[in-house]
Amino acid sequence: MYGLLISIGVILLILVIWMVYRIQTLISVAKGSDKKIATTSNKVNAFLMMVFLIGCGVLMFWYSIKEFDNYQMPIASEHGIITDRLFWITMAVTGFIFILTHILLFWFSYHYQYRDDRRAAYYPDNNKLEIIWTLVPAVVLTVLVVSGWKAWSDITAPAPEEAHVVEIMGYQFAWDIRYGGMDNTLGDYDYRLTNATNSRGIDFTDKNSFDDFPSQNVVIPKGEPVLFKIRARDVLHSVFAPHMRLKMDAVPGMPTRFWFVPNKTTEEMRTELGDEEFEFEIACTEVCGNGHFSMRKVIRVVEPDEYRTWLAEQTPFIKSNPDLVADLPADLKELAEIYINEE
Amino acid sequence: MAVANVSAHDVSNHDHHDHEHKDNFITKYIFSTDHKMIAKQYLISGMFWAFIGGFLSVLFRLQLGFPDMDLSFLRPLLGGWIDASGKLDPNFYLALVTMHGTIMVFFVLTAGLSGTFSNFLIPLQIGARDMASGFMNMLSYWFFFISGVIMFASLFLEKGPAAGGWVVYPPLSALEQAIPGSGLGMTLWLIAMTFFIASSLMGGINYITTVINLRTRGMSFSRLPLTIWAFFLTAVIGLLSFPVLFSAALLLVFDRSFGTSFYLSDIYIGGEALPNTGGSAVLYQHLFWFLGHPEVYIVLLPALGITSEIIATNSRKPIFGYKAMIISMLGITILSFVVWAHHMFVSGLNPFLGSIFMFLTLIIAVPSAVKVFNYLTTLWRGNLRFTPGMLFSIGLVSFFISGGLTGIFLGNSAIDIQLHDTYFVVAHFHLVMGSASFFGMMAGVYHWFPKMFGRMMDEKLGHVHFWLTFVGVYMVFFPMHYIGIAGFPRRYYSWTNFSFSDMYTDLNMFVSVAAIVTFVAQFIFIFNFFYSMYKGRKASLNPWQSNTLEWTTPLHPGHGNWPGEIPAVYRWPYDYSKPGAREDFIQQTVPLSATPESNLPHENKLVQLEKEIMAEEGDVLVANESKES
């Protein structure tokens, strides 16, 4: 009902304003002042330009400072520190230009409002000025681009050999997690093998898949490189881990990847924020259907030791469901049995 | 200014005009081939679509700002899309954002803006009787109309209109199993867009041909108003990029209906593995953004052109750096084709390709910056008249700066990792492309209304409309930067599932209220527009004391625009406040030889040449007349 009430209120307000203006117009026609250019309304508009500049400027500074801790999200990855620094450097540069150009825009509008006794300057061009304000932005942008490019190259460089591999598969409307087991190598998959018991389409004729195991959450060690191998089963999704400053689309038919080094454990973050409930989260940022807004997955960042303990405790797919390897050829099956019977 | 109005014949001459012929209602208002009527058709259609598009945004802003609100009162309108507990259906929410985007980008800011002002101003400002092909121009409008009817019909489908975002990325848009909107809704979307593309191509060919071939005597490219330069380059961009969207759409049609695998690969959905392999979803994104990015400039350049003209006129000053403005627009035109993949930094694109596109993208910021500085210098030491058109133009410059600067963040691929598909992007493009272009369109309507309808719009209502809209737009989109930096993803029905985004309910509520107020404020304009059309004060021939050719036509220009000879052009369009001149403007039709008091040194040299040409032309005219009689 709020919307409707507000609308009605606004409409009434507009009607009142309009009547006042009609009356004013009629009066000005009667007085013959409608031919004037330097009218009161010209002055009012010029004045409002300054009001807008100062009013909105104050509002912007006040809100930006007051809310800083709210919108500035804590960083939990090493590259995130770099990209955030770039962000704030860019903010400083563009913020300066933003404020400068707006002061000029509204100040000129106010200061050079129409006066009958003045004539505008005939000032059609000045090549020197044009060159200056072509070169200066070009140089500033080059600096920004080059620093961004360096960061981008580092972030997208191939993952280190020892990176812990985690497979994240998006589907409508959740993420499935798979680890490569003790050998840190994921088994092959083929989407045609997908069924109710094998939601990831893992190909169990590949020996590497024998020790692969699922996980409810993404569990990763602090301070060691982690490689997300990202894929999608049905439509596009996008893995977004805001605290890690990480985002990569999940594309059916085209595996993607993103590696990073988490630098804060969940526990550390909880202490830092004073929030016992805090979790690192993954969200989906590529529209994928009606459950797009609910694809939540928790990332648990732990100390390396704790990670290794956790890793050793996990149960491979084939151990929790030996039927998965029931149809394998004899030699492979024998090998699989070893994994299944392992304590 | 008696000399200036060489062509302002009195009305009695009008009847003897060669091109005058009787129109009936259908040929005059419906299947008209007159560029002015087609422009008005585009304008009215654009306004209709802006209303629909704006209304859809109010609906989803209600959901985002007031997630707990009981929306049952919308059930008479939305029916089953409001569920039993008064909540908006999440599928329909996606359909709303999709249709809002499609309608605003294509139907309002492409057809409504270019269609209106390219059609209206090109012949009038270059001194032509009409478009190169009046018939094709009419066809262009009616293709757009059909496209609109189909798109409008899709809003009422049982399963809803297309809902995969305005970019309609496959596989979501290709598979009905994935989302209901990808059924018939998506089919109609594709058909509508096909008609739309055909319409823009026909329009574009016309604009280009007309500007190249039908300029009046003396109207060299270096004397074209910047509006015409902008429309011309816009048409070039459209002509080169829209066919690529068509191919993207065509391949999508094949994938959807004929079992091909251009975009589809390795998909398991609805409990079955689809047979498609080998396709690439990223291919679609490349094709789409090859139009999609130039499209930004298709909607923006005309607005910038209109603004250049209006700011110069109302500052009573020549536009600063006329040549630099043209060079920047040329630069933007070319660069707009080589930056498309900056929409795809995290799509799985090769990171090396990402770096290339980052460099190219940030280059395009340079000509944009030049334009801004030129606007500011034009205002500097001007004598500003705050007509509504001028106010909206100043508003445009402000949005262009605000939204343009955030583009520097997003064009930097390292920073884009975090910001991509968050509300920061929403804030960015709504300011730089949406609101800036919308303001350009508004400025144009206020400025050329007297030429379109022979009456003035109410100026004070215009001022109120401007201030409510200007403040409103900032109140809607500025807070979105904070929401975006905080990581809120786009196209989310609700943010409460995540602890990082389970906040800012107050800010979202504020944005929604601002959006509703801004939307309602547009009714001031609608009222002003239709009221002034019939009851507005009669306009004078040149109400803004402007230099360009359209103000030398009669108050209600007939078919053919000028009774008698088309006026010749002797100077550039920006001779405002020229030192020595008595008035603060000299129209393009005034020969240099008539203004010895204000000519610049190099212009004095041209006077002799001009006289020779006039003498020659005089001979030709005499010869022609004696031949006819």
Interface residues (C-beta under 8 A of the other chain):
Chain A: M1 Y2 G3 L4 I6 S7 V10 I11 I14 I17 W18 Y21 Q24 T25 V29 D34 I37 S41 N42 V44 N45 A46 L48 M49 F52 C56 M60 Y63 S64 E67 N70 Y71 Q72 M73 G80 I82 T83 D84 L86 F87 T90 M91 V93 T94 I97 F98 T101 H102 L104 L105 F108 S109 Y112 Q113 Y114 R115 R118 R119 A120 A121 Y122 Y123 P124 D125 N126 L129 E130 W133 T134 P137 A138 L141 T142 L144 V145 G148 W149 A151 W152 S153 I155 T156 Y171 Q172 Y191 R192 T194 G201 R233 D234 V235 L236 S238 F240 P242 H243 R245 L246 K247 M248 D249 V251 P252 G253 M254 T256 E277 F278 E279 E281 A283 C284 T285 E286 V287 C288 G289 N290 G291 H292 F293 S294 R296
Chain B: V58 L62 F66 M69 D70 F73 D89 P90 N91 L94 G164 G165 Y169 P171 L172 L175 A178 I179 L264 S265 D266 I267 Y268 I269 A273 T277 G278 G279 S280 A281 V282 S315 R316 K317 P318 I319 F320 G321 Y322 K323 A324 V346 S347 G348 P351 G354 S355 M358 F359 L362 I363 A365 V366 A369 V370 V372 F373 N374 L376 T377 L379 W380 R381 G382 N383 L384 R385 F386 L391 I394 V397 S398 I401 S402 L405 T406 I408 F409 N412 S413 A414 I415 I417 Q418 H420 D421 T422 D458 E459 K460 L461 H463 V464 W467 F470 V471 Y474 F478 Y482 I483 I485 A486 G487 P489 R490 R491 Y492 Y493 S494 W495 N497 F498 S499 F500 S501 M503 Y504 V513 I516 V517 V520 A521 F523 I524 F527 R537 Y574 Y576 S577 K578 P579 D584
